[in-house]
Amino acid sequence: MKLFRNIFFVLIVTMSLASHQINASSHHDNESAETGGAGHCTYMVDNPFVGELYMACRTNIAAEACMELAAEGDGMMDLSDPKYGEGDCPRETSIGSCERGGWEEVYYEGEGDPGSVEFGCGFAGDWLAP
């Protein structure tokens, strides 16, 4: 009986950790995050883990999806002031980007602690140095 209780406990803990990882990894998976455009969208991010607004840019997005970002957010953070542009995100002042499978989120100087966005990228993608 003790063996079954231990197995049950391990199973519950494993399921809990797996659920947390799945939720963390998919928090950027909304309709606007999907590829489907040839342009980019710059916007301001209100990240509760950083404490100050910073600018970011999303690649491979359509103009309509860019304008919807402010209404949708990304599941964890509020996004505001979206601006659509043709082609790739500007990279001159980039501190790095997060590859999210078909699109990137590019981060810029002035974000505060660059390590926080690199750390956050680990939950939803792969960090790419500028």
C-alpha positions as CSV (number, residue, x, y, z in Angstrom):
1,M,0.0,0.0,0.0
2,K,2.9,2.4,0.8
3,L,4.4,1.7,-2.6
4,F,1.1,2.7,-4.4
5,R,0.9,5.9,-2.3
6,N,4.5,6.8,-3.3
7,I,3.8,6.1,-7.0
8,F,0.6,8.2,-6.8
9,F,2.5,11.1,-5.2
10,V,5.3,11.0,-7.8
11,L,2.6,10.8,-10.6
12,I,0.8,13.9,-9.2
13,V,4.1,15.9,-8.9
14,T,5.1,14.9,-12.4
15,M,1.8,15.9,-13.9
16,S,1.9,19.2,-12.1
17,L,5.4,20.0,-13.4
18,A,4.5,19.0,-16.9
19,S,1.4,21.1,-16.8
20,H,3.4,24.2,-15.7
21,Q,5.9,23.7,-18.4
22,I,3.2,23.3,-21.1
23,N,1.5,26.5,-19.9
24,A,4.8,28.4,-19.8
25,S,5.9,27.3,-23.2
26,S,2.7,28.2,-24.9
27,H,1.9,31.6,-23.4
28,H,2.8,33.3,-26.7
29,D,0.7,31.0,-28.8
30,N,-2.3,33.2,-29.8
31,E,-3.7,33.7,-33.3
32,S,-1.5,36.8,-33.9
33,A,1.6,34.9,-33.1
34,E,1.1,32.7,-36.1
35,T,3.2,33.3,-39.2
36,G,1.4,34.6,-42.2
37,G,2.7,37.9,-43.2
38,A,5.7,39.5,-44.9
39,G,6.0,42.4,-42.5
40,H,6.8,43.3,-38.9
41,C,5.0,44.9,-36.0
42,T,6.7,47.1,-33.4
43,Y,4.9,47.6,-30.1
44,M,5.4,48.5,-26.4
45,V,5.3,45.6,-23.9
46,D,4.1,45.9,-20.3
47,N,5.8,42.9,-18.7
48,P,4.9,42.4,-15.1
49,F,8.2,40.7,-14.5
50,V,10.4,43.6,-15.8
51,G,8.6,46.5,-14.2
52,E,8.9,49.0,-17.1
53,L,7.6,49.3,-20.6
54,Y,10.0,48.3,-23.4
55,M,9.8,48.1,-27.2
56,A,9.7,44.8,-29.1
57,C,9.0,43.8,-32.7
58,R,7.4,40.7,-34.2
59,T,8.5,39.3,-37.5
60,N,6.4,37.5,-40.2
61,I,3.1,39.2,-39.4
62,A,0.3,40.6,-41.5
63,A,-0.9,44.2,-41.0
64,E,-4.3,43.1,-39.7
65,A,-2.7,40.8,-37.1
66,C,-0.4,43.6,-36.0
67,M,-3.3,45.9,-35.3
68,E,-5.0,43.2,-33.2
69,L,-2.0,42.7,-30.9
70,A,-3.1,45.6,-28.6
71,A,-6.6,44.0,-28.1
72,E,-5.3,40.4,-27.7
73,G,-2.0,40.8,-25.8
74,D,0.1,37.7,-25.8
75,G,-1.5,35.8,-23.0
76,M,0.8,37.1,-20.2
77,M,1.8,40.6,-21.2
78,D,-0.1,43.7,-22.4
79,L,1.0,45.0,-25.8
80,S,0.2,48.6,-26.9
81,D,0.9,51.1,-29.7
82,P,1.4,48.5,-32.5
83,K,2.9,49.9,-35.7
84,Y,3.1,47.7,-38.9
85,G,6.0,47.9,-41.4
86,E,7.1,46.0,-44.4
87,G,9.9,43.5,-44.3
88,D,12.0,42.4,-41.3
89,C,12.1,44.1,-37.9
90,P,14.8,46.8,-37.5
91,R,17.9,45.3,-36.0
92,E,20.3,48.3,-35.5
93,T,19.6,48.7,-31.7
94,S,18.5,45.1,-31.0
95,I,19.8,43.4,-27.9
96,G,18.7,40.0,-29.2
97,S,15.6,38.1,-30.3
98,C,13.6,35.0,-29.5
99,E,13.0,32.5,-32.2
100,R,9.5,31.2,-31.7
101,G,9.0,28.8,-34.6
102,G,8.3,30.6,-37.8
103,W,8.6,34.1,-36.3
104,E,10.9,36.1,-34.0
105,E,10.3,38.6,-31.2
106,V,13.1,41.2,-31.4
107,Y,14.1,43.2,-28.3
108,Y,15.8,46.6,-28.2
109,E,18.0,48.8,-26.0
110,G,16.3,50.5,-23.2
111,E,14.4,47.3,-22.1
112,G,16.1,47.5,-18.7
113,D,17.8,44.2,-17.8
114,P,18.5,42.4,-21.1
115,G,18.9,39.1,-19.1
116,S,15.3,39.1,-18.2
117,V,14.1,38.8,-21.8
118,E,16.7,36.2,-22.6
119,F,15.6,34.2,-19.5
120,G,11.9,34.6,-20.5
121,C,12.7,33.4,-24.1
122,G,13.7,30.1,-22.6
123,F,10.1,29.4,-21.7
124,A,8.8,30.0,-25.3
125,G,11.6,29.8,-27.8
126,D,15.4,30.0,-28.5
127,W,17.5,33.1,-27.7
128,L,19.4,34.5,-30.7
129,A,22.2,37.1,-29.9
130,P,22.2,40.2,-32.2
